[in-house]
Amino acid sequence: MVDRLAEKQWQHGERVLLIAILVLAGWLRLYHLSQSPPGMNVDEAAIAWNSHCLLKTGMDQHGIRWPIFDSEGFGQGLTTLSLYLLIPFQAVAGFTATAARLPSAFGGILTVFLLYMVGSRLFDRRTGLLAAALLALNPWHLQQSRWGHMGALFPLLAIAPLALMLWARLPFDDNSQQPRVGRAAVAGLVTGLCSYGYYAARLWLPIFYASAILVNLSTWWKLVKTRQGMLAVGALLLTLALTFGPLVWASASFPLLRERAGAEWVWSQSDTLDVKIEKVLSRYPGHFGPDFLFQQGDQDIAISPPKGYGLFHWYVLPMLIAGLVYLIPQVKTSRSSRVLLTWVVLYPAADLLSEHPSMHAIRSLPGVCALTLLAAVGALFIAKWLWRLHKPIAIIALTVAVIIIFAANIRFLNAFYGEFNNEPTKYFVGHVDLLKACEWLKPRLKGKDAVFVTGVGMSHPYIYTLVGLQYAAQQWFLDQKEMVKGPLPGGAYNREYICLRYGKMHFVFDNVAEFTNLVLSELSKDGKAHRIVFIVRPGEFPLANVISPSYQIMDPLGYPSLLLYETNF
C-alpha cells in the first residue's frame, strides 16, 4: 500500500516536473524569436518565400505545383518537408520572419519531450527527465531551434523514429514485450517521411537504424521467427518502403538531387580511393574534441554560437565521461546501452563526406540528443555512487552542481539573448540591414517606378526583399523577371540562380556606381518623370554629393550600412 502511494506521488511529481521542463524549453525557444540569431539566414528566407508561394498559389517560386522530392530554390535545392511544415504556421501567423522560425521552435520543444520518452524507455523515467532538462538548456539545441533553416529539425527527424519504434515495442530497449503491428506501421511511415526533412537525414537515418538493428541482431532474429514479430517487422518495412523508397529512386534519377549530393565532397575528383577514405575519416575525431563541443562550436559565422561558448556547457563533460564508464561494461547484456552507444559513435556520420571550415553543427545534430542522453545517464550514475558512498557528501556535491549549472546557464542566456545579437558578423550574415530597408520601403513601394538594390556583400538579396516586403506570391508569377545561373563576378554562386530583376526590383552585383550612372542617363532620355529608390552601400551612389539619403541603416558599431535614396527624374 505504501509502495503504491509512493509510486503514485512520484508519477504526479514526474508529470509536474516534465510540464515545467517543457514550459522552460518553450519559453527559451519562443522568446523574442526574431532575434538570437538576428536577421535571417538565406536558406530560411528561401524556405519562407517558397512556403508562402505554396500557400497562396500551390506552386513553389519556380512554378512547380506541390513538389514532392525537392524544390529547386536557388538551384541548390530545398527539402519539401520543411516547406510544408511551415505552411500552417504562415496561414495562422502570417508571412513574417518570426513565423518562419515557428516550426523549428515547436519542433525543438517536441524533441525535448521525445528525448524524455526515449530516455525513460531505454533506461528509466529519472534519466528521461534529466535528459529533457539538459536538452531544454543545451546551447546547441537552443540555437538551432530558433531559426528557420531546413536542418534545424534534424534532432527531431533523428529521434522521432526511435521514439515511435520504442512505442511500437520493437527491441531497441531492454524490455521484452510483444510488438504492436499498427504502431510499427506508423513508425515506418514516419521514418520515411523524416528523410524528406533535411538532406543529411537521408544519409544518417538508414546508417543509424540499420546499425541499431545490427547490434541487437540476435534479438531481432528471434522476433521475426514469431508471427507477431514477423507482422510488426513486415509492417515497419512496408510503410518505410512506401515513403523512403521513392526518395531513394528520385535521388538516383533526378539531376538536381544528384548534383546536390556531389556538390561538396570532402575529397577532389583526382584523389585516389585511399586518399578519399583518409579525408573522410580525418573529419571524425574532431566531433568529440573540446574545441567543437565546448569551446567554439562550428566556425562558420552563420551558425557559430556566441563568442566563448561551444555546443555544450563544460559541466556536461564529467557527465559524459561517467556515462561511458557506466554503459561500456553493460554492452554485452543491455540492448539499451548498445543502442545509445551506437547513437553516440555514429552521430557524426552525415558530416564526414562534405567539406566545411570545421565540424558542421547542423549535419552533426543527431549528436545533440545522443550526447545529452549519455550525460543524463552519467549524471545519475555519479549521484547514485556518491549517495552510496556518503550521503552528506552527495548532498553537498548536488548543491554545488546546481549552483554551477545555474550560473553557467544564466551567463550563457545573457550572452545569447543580448550581445550575440549585436555581433557585427551576425548582423551582416543575417542581412539585418536589408530587412530594415524593406520595412522602410514597403509602404512606399506602390508609389515608385523602380528600386535598385546593391548586391555587394549580400547573398541572394532578392529573397530577403520578397520576405521583407511580404511580397504577394501571385504578383511574383505576373512580374517580368531576369534570372541567370552563376557565376557572378568573382566566381560566386556557380550553380545557383541569381535574380537580377523581378517587377520593380532590380539587383546590382558589380560596379554599382557605374550602373547607377547608366540607369540615370537612360531614364533622363525619355523626358518622363521617374520615381526611383536606390538602396546602396556608402560610397556606391554617384550623386551622394548632390542628393542626401532619405534614410540610413546603421550597423551595430554605429556606422552607416545601407543608404536609401529617393530620386525623381
Phi and psi in degrees as a GROMACS rama.xvg file:
@    title "Ramachandran Plot"
@    xaxis  label "Phi"
@    yaxis  label "Psi"
@TYPE xy
-63.2733  -41.9631  VAL-2
-62.8007  -40.7281  ASP-3
-66.133  -39.3413  ARG-4
-64.6692  -42.8825  LEU-5
-62.8127  -41.7188  ALA-6
-64.0575  -40.5017  GLU-7
-64.7898  -41.2419  LYS-8
-64.6817  -40.152  GLN-9
-63.8376  -42.4255  TRP-10
-62.3827  -39.9596  GLN-11
-65.2675  -46.0482  HIS-12
-63.0906  -36.1906  GLY-13
-63.3752  -44.598  GLU-14
-62.8971  -43.082  ARG-15
-62.3452  -43.7769  VAL-16
-65.5259  -41.8281  LEU-17
-62.7612  -43.551  LEU-18
-61.1662  -42.2529  ILE-19
-62.0833  -40.9428  ALA-20
-64.3092  -42.655  ILE-21
-68.2998  -36.8839  LEU-22
-63.6026  -43.4188  VAL-23
-61.4766  -46.9126  LEU-24
-59.4479  -41.5148  ALA-25
-66.0495  -44.2985  GLY-26
-62.2833  -44.5599  TRP-27
-65.0212  -31.3766  LEU-28
-90.0349  -20.9814  ARG-29
-105.494  -15.8243  LEU-30
-63.7681  123.793  TYR-31
45.1611  59.3992  HIS-32
-68.9406  -17.3485  LEU-33
-74.039  -9.95322  SER-34
-116.38  174.213  GLN-35
52.7996  64.8048  SER-36
-89.3468  157.121  PRO-37
-76.822  158.324  PRO-38
69.5976  -148.079  GLY-39
-143.319  139.948  MET-40
-71.6421  149.777  ASN-41
-61.2511  -34.265  VAL-42
-71.6767  -39.6801  ASP-43
-68.6521  -32.092  GLU-44
-65.3066  -40.6198  ALA-45
-65.6847  -39.5789  ALA-46
-65.002  -43.047  ILE-47
-60.2725  -43.489  ALA-48
-68.3026  -45.4003  TRP-49
-68.9709  -33.4378  ASN-50
-65.4958  -39.0166  SER-51
-62.7848  -42.2987  HIS-52
-61.839  -43.0641  CYS-53
-64.6374  -41.8335  LEU-54
-62.6221  -41.3206  LEU-55
-90.3361  -26.3565  LYS-56
-129.593  -12.8174  THR-57
78.1524  9.72287  GLY-58
-130.54  150.798  MET-59
-78.0573  -178.033  ASP-60
-64.5695  -18.1533  GLN-61
-94.7364  4.60597  HIS-62
85.2264  13.1912  GLY-63
-84.3824  122.653  ILE-64
-79.652  121.53  ARG-65
41.8227  67.0415  TRP-66
-60.4382  147.997  PRO-67
-106.871  -57.5487  ILE-68
-85.3672  -32.3666  PHE-69
-166.742  154.947  ASP-70
-120.689  140.441  SER-71
-70.9398  -32.7104  GLU-72
60.03  -126.474  GLY-73
-80.1919  -1.08611  PHE-74
113.806  -8.33218  GLY-75
-104.206  -7.92589  GLN-76
99.6815  144.01  GLY-77
-132.355  136.14  LEU-78
-72.6492  140.633  THR-79
-74.2423  -32.842  THR-80
-60.2039  -38.4848  LEU-81
-64.5478  -33.6144  SER-82
-69.7136  -46.9029  LEU-83
-71.3152  -32.6522  TYR-84
-66.0565  -28.752  LEU-85
-78.4872  -25.7585  LEU-86
-54.8926  -50.2397  ILE-87
-63.925  -31.672  PRO-88
-68.0439  -40.8397  PHE-89
-66.7475  -36.0506  GLN-90
-62.2937  -32.2951  ALA-91
-93.0643  -47.8166  VAL-92
-96.1744  -9.49946  ALA-93
94.7285  174.565  GLY-94
-90.1137  80.0974  PHE-95
-133.157  163.625  THR-96
-64.1777  -36.1022  ALA-97
-65.3822  -45.0169  THR-98
-60.08  -32.9777  ALA-99
-62.336  -21.9617  ALA-100
-97.9063  -7.49374  ARG-101
-63.1541  -41.3457  LEU-102
-58.6385  -39.4741  PRO-103
-66.8769  -40.8089  SER-104
-64.8955  -49.2599  ALA-105
-69.6539  -33.1976  PHE-106
-63.9141  -35.5629  GLY-107
-65.3846  -41.4908  GLY-108
-63.0082  -44.3109  ILE-109
-61.8855  -37.1639  LEU-110
-63.6976  -39.1326  THR-111
-59.2541  -44.3528  VAL-112
-64.9326  -43.1135  PHE-113
-67.3561  -32.2219  LEU-114
-66.4951  -36.4724  LEU-115
-59.4279  -46.6995  TYR-116
-62.2648  -46.0034  MET-117
-66.9016  -44.6616  VAL-118
-62.4157  -38.3828  GLY-119
-66.3659  -37.7287  SER-120
-76.6015  -43.045  ARG-121
-71.3634  -34.2211  LEU-122
-127.468  -89.0877  PHE-123
-156.794  174.727  ASP-124
-70.0861  -31.2771  ARG-125
-64.0472  -40.45  ARG-126
-63.5004  -42.2867  THR-127
-61.5791  -43.8123  GLY-128
-64.6947  -45.1867  LEU-129
-65.1807  -40.3946  LEU-130
-61.6484  -42.4524  ALA-131
-62.8485  -41.5682  ALA-132
-64.9284  -43.3418  ALA-133
-63.7305  -38.8052  LEU-134
-70.6253  -36.4712  LEU-135
-57.9454  -33.3784  ALA-136
-99.5487  -3.1727  LEU-137
-66.9696  126.202  ASN-138
-59.6878  -39.9405  PRO-139
-62.2762  -52.287  TRP-140
-69.0554  -37.5661  HIS-141
-61.262  -48.3475  LEU-142
-63.0225  -41.6774  GLN-143
-71.6806  -18.7972  GLN-144
-84.4997  -0.813152  SER-145
-118.947  26.7817  ARG-146
-148.897  166.02  TRP-147
-98.6086  23.7574  GLY-148
-66.67  146.753  HIS-149
-66.0923  -21.386  MET-150
-82.7799  -8.20685  GLY-151
-63.446  -25.1998  ALA-152
-89.2785  5.00821  LEU-153
-55.5563  -42.3434  PHE-154
-58.4403  -40.3581  PRO-155
-66.3157  -42.3256  LEU-156
-64.0022  -29.8245  LEU-157
-79.279  -38.2914  ALA-158
-93.467  -26.5766  ILE-159
-58.8686  -44.2477  ALA-160
-60.5153  -40.182  PRO-161
-65.5505  -42.9986  LEU-162
-59.7381  -40.8897  ALA-163
-73.1678  -35.4496  LEU-164
-68.113  -36.4179  MET-165
-67.8439  -38.4937  LEU-166
-61.4124  -33.9628  TRP-167
-80.6156  1.25594  ALA-168
63.9688  33.2573  ARG-169
-79.4316  150.747  LEU-170
-79.6904  68.7531  PRO-171
-101.373  -13.729  PHE-172
-115.695  -172.805  ASP-173
-90.4753  -0.3987  ASP-174
-82.8014  145.568  ASN-175
-115.672  99.7021  SER-176
-133.144  158.452  GLN-177
-67.2792  128.405  GLN-178
-67.853  155.759  PRO-179
-106.934  120.048  ARG-180
-65.062  -48.9313  VAL-181
-60.8261  -42.7688  GLY-182
-66.1616  -37.0338  ARG-183
-62.0014  -38.231  ALA-184
-63.2839  -41.4799  ALA-185
-63.527  -41.3451  VAL-186
-61.6002  -43.352  ALA-187
-64.384  -41.109  GLY-188
-61.647  -48.2997  LEU-189
-68.2291  -38.2528  VAL-190
-59.0961  -44.1018  THR-191
-64.3958  -42.4193  GLY-192
-64.8285  -34.0407  LEU-193
-60.6898  -26.6898  CYS-194
-68.1309  -17.2397  SER-195
-85.3192  -0.875075  TYR-196
-88.5201  -29.7277  GLY-197
-159.949  141.475  TYR-198
-59.5972  -42.6211  TYR-199
-64.7661  -27.2487  ALA-200
-65.0708  -28.7495  ALA-201
-66.9887  -24.1352  ARG-202
-91.2565  -44.8284  LEU-203
-72.0424  -42.8127  TRP-204
-57.2215  -51.8544  LEU-205
-65.8113  -34.2229  PRO-206
-63.7435  -48.9252  ILE-207
-68.8692  -49.634  PHE-208
-70.5752  -31.7562  TYR-209
-65.2581  -41.2861  ALA-210
-68.1883  -38.4995  SER-211
-64.2026  -31.1608  ALA-212
-74.9735  -40.2904  ILE-213
-63.9284  -38.3244  LEU-214
-71.6805  -12.9504  VAL-215
-122.739  34.5277  ASN-216
-61.5667  -39.3651  LEU-217
-62.0768  -38.2007  SER-218
-67.2399  -41.9096  THR-219
-65.8808  -36.508  TRP-220
-64.5126  -41.2776  TRP-221
-64.8715  -35.1185  LYS-222
-64.1093  -46.2284  LEU-223
-72.3482  -10.2398  VAL-224
-80.1952  -11.9832  LYS-225
-97.4643  153.624  THR-226
-63.1972  -47.4051  ARG-227
-62.9592  -41.5397  GLN-228
-66.099  -41.438  GLY-229
-63.3699  -40.5663  MET-230
-65.8207  -40.9715  LEU-231
-66.2987  -46.7737  ALA-232
-64.4677  -39.195  VAL-233
-62.4475  -41.9414  GLY-234
-64.647  -40.8805  ALA-235
-59.6341  -49.6572  LEU-236
-68.6876  -35.6427  LEU-237
-65.8352  -50.8233  LEU-238
-68.7915  -31.4674  THR-239
-64.1818  -42.6547  LEU-240
-64.9766  -35.5035  ALA-241
-67.8239  -29.03  LEU-242
-102.037  -47.2442  THR-243
-80.2135  -31.4676  PHE-244
-57.5012  -49.8769  GLY-245
-60.2017  -32.3978  PRO-246
-69.0155  -38.5662  LEU-247
-61.5797  -44.75  VAL-248
-61.9581  -43.851  TRP-249
-65.0651  -38.5042  ALA-250
-63.9169  -30.251  SER-251
-85.4176  -19.2483  ALA-252
-106.077  -35.1502  SER-253
-86.438  128.271  PHE-254
-56.9443  -41.0242  PRO-255
-62.737  -42.8657  LEU-256
-68.8311  -37.2564  LEU-257
-66.4965  -40.3084  ARG-258
-64.2024  -41.4977  GLU-259
-62.2696  -43.0505  ARG-260
-63.6699  -34.4561  ALA-261
-103.6  14.4773  GLY-262
-77.7491  -29.8975  ALA-263
-130.753  37.652  GLU-264
-55.8704  146.037  TRP-265
-72.7711  -16.8673  VAL-266
-105.846  168.651  TRP-267
-103.73  160.642  SER-268
-62.8342  -27.4069  GLN-269
-81.0296  -9.09467  SER-270
-68.6942  144.563  ASP-271
-77.065  168.019  THR-272
-60.5442  -41.6756  LEU-273
-67.4673  -33.2133  ASP-274
-68.8919  -40.4937  VAL-275
-60.3482  -45.939  LYS-276
-62.1403  -40.8755  ILE-277
-63.273  -41.499  GLU-278
-66.4435  -37.8544  LYS-279
-65.1661  -50.3844  VAL-280
-67.0681  -28.7668  LEU-281
-67.0894  -19.3414  SER-282
-82.3259  -13.3931  ARG-283
-70.3134  -50.929  TYR-284
-60.2031  -33.1354  PRO-285
-60.797  -21.761  GLY-286
-70.103  -16.0989  HIS-287
-111.454  7.89247  PHE-288
-85.8688  156.307  GLY-289
-64.7471  -29.6641  PRO-290
-61.7484  -46.2127  ASP-291
-75.3376  -46.0244  PHE-292
-80.2465  -34.4898  LEU-293
-124.709  -17.3345  PHE-294
-109.245  -52.7377  GLN-295
-124.863  -25.6263  GLN-296
69.2095  -148.776  GLY-297
-71.114  134.512  ASP-298
-88.8661  -2.23587  GLN-299
-72.1628  123.6  ASP-300
-61.8622  -23.5115  ILE-301
-68.0857  -27.1627  ALA-302
-132.001  14.7449  ILE-303
-74.9898  149.253  SER-304
-77.2825  176.719  PRO-305
-55.082  149.806  PRO-306
-58.5387  134.622  LYS-307
90.2421  2.04583  GLY-308
-126.815  150.105  TYR-309
-105.249  -150.642  GLY-310
-89.2562  -22.5729  LEU-311
-127.83  154.229  PHE-312
-73.4479  151.533  HIS-313
-62.4788  -27.4857  TRP-314
-65.7886  -13.9206  TYR-315
-77.1477  -23.5673  VAL-316
-56.1793  -52.1739  LEU-317
-62.5737  -29.2653  PRO-318
-65.9554  -41.8046  MET-319
-63.0522  -44.1133  LEU-320
-62.7892  -44.3372  ILE-321
-64.6747  -36.3549  ALA-322
-60.7925  -41.8408  GLY-323
-65.6599  -42.1753  LEU-324
-58.9907  -37.7688  VAL-325
-75.6573  -41.8923  TYR-326
-81.4017  -39.6275  LEU-327
-57.4984  -43.8966  ILE-328
-64.0491  -17.5439  PRO-329
-96.6894  4.86307  GLN-330
-56.9244  -39.7297  VAL-331
-70.2406  -27.0317  LYS-332
-112.246  -13.9552  THR-333
-118.814  117.707  SER-334
-65.386  -39.9021  ARG-335
-58.7875  -44.1366  SER-336
-62.962  -41.3285  SER-337
-64.4976  -40.7373  ARG-338
-64.8673  -46.2662  VAL-339
-65.8179  -43.4169  LEU-340
-64.9214  -35.9158  LEU-341
-63.3636  -40.9066  THR-342
-60.3007  -45.6966  TRP-343
-64.9526  -46.0404  VAL-344
-64.6876  -36.7642  VAL-345
-95.5434  0.731518  LEU-346
-59.251  -30.9042  TYR-347
-81.6368  1.10338  PRO-348
-54.0367  -38.4273  ALA-349
-79.2894  -4.43753  ALA-350
-111.009  12.4861  ASP-351
-93.7398  -21.5151  LEU-352
-94.8975  -13.129  LEU-353
-114.651  147.593  SER-354
-78.9732  155.275  GLU-355
-171.816  151.977  HIS-356
-58.013  -26.5562  PRO-357
-147.063  -163.254  SER-358
-64.9557  144.766  MET-359
-93.2563  119.175  HIS-360
-70.2582  -21.4729  ALA-361
-89.4292  -48.3266  ILE-362
-64.7789  -19.7969  ARG-363
-95.046  6.81721  SER-364
-60.6339  -23.2177  LEU-365
-56.298  -22.1273  PRO-366
-71.5774  -22.1005  GLY-367
-65.1703  -39.0361  VAL-368
-77.7428  -40.3703  CYS-369
-62.2265  -49.4113  ALA-370
-70.6561  -33.398  LEU-371
-66.2045  -42.0781  THR-372
-66.7153  -39.0447  LEU-373
-60.9011  -41.3203  LEU-374
-64.1046  -38.6206  ALA-375
-64.2737  -42.4802  ALA-376
-59.1093  -45.1904  VAL-377
-66.3565  -39.8747  GLY-378
-62.9394  -42.6835  ALA-379
-69.911  -32.9479  LEU-380
-62.5783  -45.1387  PHE-381
-62.5243  -45.12  ILE-382
-61.7131  -44.8253  ALA-383
-66.3438  -39.2773  LYS-384
-64.1247  -44.6065  TRP-385
-65.694  -37.6066  LEU-386
-64.5158  -40.5823  TRP-387
-70.092  -34.1243  ARG-388
-70.0169  -50.61  LEU-389
-168  112.238  HIS-390
-61.6283  -44.4086  LYS-391
-59.261  -40.1766  PRO-392
-63.323  -40.2018  ILE-393
-61.9082  -41.9339  ALA-394
-65.7266  -42.6411  ILE-395
-63.186  -45.3197  ILE-396
-62.9319  -40.8333  ALA-397
-64.4106  -41.0427  LEU-398
-63.0951  -45.4111  THR-399
-62.7064  -41.8183  VAL-400
-62.1695  -42.919  ALA-401
-62.6708  -42.0359  VAL-402
-62.8906  -44.9337  ILE-403
-62.698  -45.7985  ILE-404
-63.791  -43.2389  ILE-405
-61.8322  -46.5835  PHE-406
-65.083  -42.0368  ALA-407
-63.5732  -40.023  ALA-408
-73.3777  -38.3042  ASN-409
-61.815  -42.8638  ILE-410
-63.5013  -44.8314  ARG-411
-65.4623  -46.0221  PHE-412
-64.234  -36.2242  LEU-413
-61.6503  -40.5376  ASN-414
-71.4072  -41.5291  ALA-415
-68.033  -42.2406  PHE-416
-89.6486  -1.96003  TYR-417
-116.635  -100.73  GLY-418
-61.2699  -23.8446  GLU-419
-56.0522  -35.4925  PHE-420
-77.7199  -13.6333  ASN-421
-105.467  4.73937  ASN-422
-67.6758  125.379  GLU-423
-54.9305  -37.4573  PRO-424
-64.0751  -41.5967  THR-425
-67.0859  -37.4183  LYS-426
-60.4096  -46.7368  TYR-427
-78.8426  -35.1595  PHE-428
-70.4667  -25.603  VAL-429
-91.3491  2.12218  GLY-430
47.3523  47.1494  HIS-431
-59.9425  -37.2101  VAL-432
-63.3293  -42.1264  ASP-433
-68.4533  -37.8835  LEU-434
-64.7284  -38.1091  LEU-435
-67.4361  -37.1788  LYS-436
-62.6894  -36.852  ALA-437
-67.2305  -33.8571  CYS-438
-60.7944  -41.6504  GLU-439
-68.4173  -40.2302  TRP-440
-74.4973  -33.4508  LEU-441
-51.0501  -51.6949  LYS-442
-71.5173  -10.6931  PRO-443
-104.097  -12.9307  ARG-444
-60.3274  -39.4729  LEU-445
-60.1011  -31.753  LYS-446
-89.6254  6.51559  GLY-447
-108.075  152.044  LYS-448
-91.5804  -30.0421  ASP-449
-159.739  149.78  ALA-450
-130.009  129.289  VAL-451
-114.115  123.975  PHE-452
-118.784  130.725  VAL-453
-67.1349  143.975  THR-454
-107.768  4.54019  GLY-455
-69.6809  126.363  VAL-456
72.9923  18.0615  GLY-457
-127.525  149.789  MET-458
-106.929  109.708  SER-459
51.6853  65.0864  HIS-460
-60.5039  -26.0214  PRO-461
-61.4872  -35.0017  TYR-462
-69.9878  -31.9708  ILE-463
-70.0048  -37.3791  TYR-464
-68.5838  -34.6485  THR-465
-63.0387  -40.5097  LEU-466
-75.4442  -46.6974  VAL-467
-64.1005  -34.0481  GLY-468
-86.3848  -5.63498  LEU-469
49.777  53.0754  GLN-470
-66.2776  145.082  TYR-471
-75.7142  126.845  ALA-472
-61.8079  -38.6054  ALA-473
-61.2906  -39.0954  GLN-474
-66.7762  -36.2973  GLN-475
-55.1885  -42.6558  TRP-476
-75.6347  -18.417  PHE-477
-87.3465  -23.8896  LEU-478
-66.9777  149.934  ASP-479
-73.6812  135.95  GLN-480
-132.974  149.622  LYS-481
-125.363  106.316  GLU-482
-117.376  133.396  MET-483
-126.293  158.703  VAL-484
-105.119  131.127  LYS-485
-40.9886  175.606  GLY-486
-89.9482  157.615  PRO-487
-85.5192  172.326  LEU-488
-53.725  132.724  PRO-489
92.4584  -2.80632  GLY-490
83.4543  12.6525  GLY-491
-77.978  152.276  ALA-492
58.714  48.6434  TYR-493
-59.8421  -32.7506  ASN-494
-105.082  -0.55137  ARG-495
-109.559  153.119  GLU-496
-75.1737  132.502  TYR-497
-113.375  128.112  ILE-498
-93.6029  117.804  CYS-499
-94.4279  -20.4481  LEU-500
-163.516  141.693  ARG-501
-143.271  129.534  TYR-502
52.8943  -125.646  GLY-503
-79.7725  -12.832  LYS-504
-89.087  127.398  MET-505
-123.889  144.056  HIS-506
-127.375  130.155  PHE-507
-118.809  123.932  VAL-508
-108.31  -8.51807  PHE-509
-152.119  142.733  ASP-510
50.8387  57.7469  ASN-511
-60.2762  -43.6157  VAL-512
-63.0277  -44.9164  ALA-513
-62.1909  -42.5019  GLU-514
-65.0148  -39.5476  PHE-515
-62.6281  -43.5431  THR-516
-59.5095  -41.8124  ASN-517
-63.5182  -43.9872  LEU-518
-61.5979  -47.4031  VAL-519
-63.9965  -37.2845  LEU-520
-64.3667  -42.8654  SER-521
-67.8959  -39.4942  GLU-522
-66.703  -30.726  LEU-523
-74.4786  -13.1009  SER-524
-76.0288  -31.7902  LYS-525
-86.8345  -4.96848  ASP-526
73.9976  4.15781  GLY-527
-94.0304  160.602  LYS-528
-83.892  132.297  ALA-529
-126.769  132.589  HIS-530
-104.245  108.87  ARG-531
-121.184  144.999  ILE-532
-121.28  132.997  VAL-533
-113.933  128.545  PHE-534
-114.454  104.585  ILE-535
-136.22  166.34  VAL-536
-80.5575  157.73  ARG-537
-55.7614  133.556  PRO-538
90.0678  -4.91387  GLY-539
-93.0205  -21.4654  GLU-540
-91.4367  118.46  PHE-541
-68.8595  -19.2582  PRO-542
-101.989  23.4137  LEU-543
-61.252  -25.9466  ALA-544
-80.7783  -12.431  ASN-545
-105.836  -40.1012  VAL-546
-115.072  131.567  ILE-547
-85.7471  146.729  SER-548
-65.9483  142.321  PRO-549
-76.1664  -24.3533  SER-550
-159.08  145.061  TYR-551
-123.241  138.15  GLN-552
-103.979  121.847  ILE-553
-98.6412  141.372  MET-554
-82.7182  175.205  ASP-555
-62.0248  -20.385  PRO-556
-89.2034  -1.21332  LEU-557
91.5261  9.89431  GLY-558
-100.155  150.801  TYR-559
-62.8729  130.686  PRO-560
-104.291  -44.4123  SER-561
-133.263  140.886  LEU-562
-115.546  134.338  LEU-563
-113.718  118.254  LEU-564
-111.288  131.59  TYR-565
-106.234  125.367  GLU-566
-134.328  153.165  THR-567
-123.836  126.525  ASN-568
